[in-house]
Amino acid sequence: RNQLQTNGSGALVQASQYLRHVSTTEGLRSFWKGNGVSILQKMATTGSNYFVYERLKEALRFCWSSSDDVGFKARLLCGTLAGAINVTVAYPLDLIRTNIASSHEAAARGSEWAGIVETASLLYKAHGLGGFMRGLPATQLCQGVNIGLHFGIYETLNTNPV
């Protein structure tokens, strides 16, 4: 695998050389490796983030600022929990996508990259069921806080315009 390494000068030249190298050695399709899985993952998490967030808001009503105002802290908490829950459910797809995208040329089938099922099978054979959760806590923390801030800030500004 080639990695793009720069020291600041000539980064654009190095990037274009690297892009040319990848398209020559792996073909133009290689730039979209893992895109199908990424779309599946986004579909699974985007809508369910809102669903889980709304359910958590009702379940954690005791955290609200007042009886008629959720408040920033409760929105942040519910958004963070919703994000962490959804990331947990969709994480195996993210791991599969990452493995597909980072695979070089032939993963297991000769001249084509491994697909979703084949990559999942290879991951399972190599690492067992636990292999699908490697790195999950860091992702839960990062994405949970990210989604929590999104809901907290967006909904607070939406309900309390400046």
Rosetta blueprint (number, residue, H / E / L):
1 R L
2 N L
3 Q L
4 L L
5 Q L
6 T L
7 N L
8 G L
9 S L
10 G L
11 A H
12 L H
13 V H
14 Q H
15 A H
16 S H
17 Q H
18 Y H
19 L H
20 R H
21 H H
22 V H
23 S H
24 T H
25 T H
26 E H
27 G L
28 L H
29 R H
30 S H
31 F H
32 W H
33 K L
34 G L
35 N H
36 G H
37 V H
38 S H
39 I H
40 L H
41 Q H
42 K H
43 M H
44 A H
45 T H
46 T H
47 G H
48 S H
49 N H
50 Y H
51 F H
52 V H
53 Y H
54 E H
55 R H
56 L H
57 K H
58 E H
59 A H
60 L L
61 R H
62 F H
63 C H
64 W L
65 S L
66 S E
67 S L
68 D L
69 D E
70 V L
71 G L
72 F H
73 K H
74 A H
75 R H
76 L H
77 L H
78 C H
79 G H
80 T H
81 L H
82 A H
83 G H
84 A H
85 I H
86 N H
87 V H
88 T H
89 V H
90 A H
91 Y H
92 P H
93 L H
94 D H
95 L H
96 I H
97 R H
98 T H
99 N H
100 I H
101 A H
102 S H
103 S L
104 H L
105 E L
106 A L
107 A L
108 A L
109 R L
110 G L
111 S L
112 E L
113 W L
114 A L
115 G L
116 I H
117 V H
118 E H
119 T H
120 A H
121 S H
122 L H
123 L H
124 Y H
125 K H
126 A H
127 H H
128 G L
129 L H
130 G H
131 G H
132 F H
133 M H
134 R L
135 G L
136 L H
137 P H
138 A H
139 T H
140 Q H
141 L H
142 C H
143 Q H
144 G H
145 V H
146 N H
147 I H
148 G H
149 L H
150 H H
151 F H
152 G H
153 I H
154 Y H
155 E H
156 T H
157 L H
158 N H
159 T H
160 N L
161 P L
162 V L
